[in-house]
């Protein structure tokens, strides 16, 4: 048995709040979590809506029924099956979204925030580390760095990206021991970071989100 890979054209979907233009001061790329759709996830960011802000929500390419009875659909960025191929695919997808947005903007005139929630946190981290995005801030909400991330290779990108973790005190998906291990690795690599804690679980808290946005 032999495994083969074939690269084919495909259509990806992304949604936006606000339109990039000469008035734009900051752009947010927000990556949803497992089982979410971009349009539902983007609704959490309506509190950030501003004439000077463009929020871009790409969507994972793997769509599936999260509830067959109700025919509810969600998306995923990847699974453990053929994972390296999936990572390469979504990094290229996000690069193309980035290039399309900045076809209408001068990169030097805006601040770029990359936010990943839950599974989207690993996606956002790999994109910042491997892709063409130049992020001013990387926000991982309800997620830590991917355990297989090569910090030796990624430290320059992460050092420049103002790495920020946003973690709910009641978030059962964030492992405390893993967080301590990750902290130690970040310190060993001299990668600065900040951690914002809030009273809540595995969701986007609107007040905390507002506090992250430039006023």
Buried (B, 14 or more C-beta within 10 A) or exposed (E): EEEEEEEEEEEBBBBBBBEBEEEBEBBBBBBBBBBBBBEBBBBBBEEBEBEEBBBBBBBBBBEEEBEEEEEEEBBBBBEEEEEEEBBBBBBBBBBBBBEEBBEEBEEEEBBBBBBBBBBBBBBBBBBBBBBEBBBBBBBBBBBBBBEEBEBEEBBEBBBBBBBBBBBBEEBEBBEEEEBEEBBEEBEEEEBEBEEBEBEBBBBBBEEBBEEBBEE
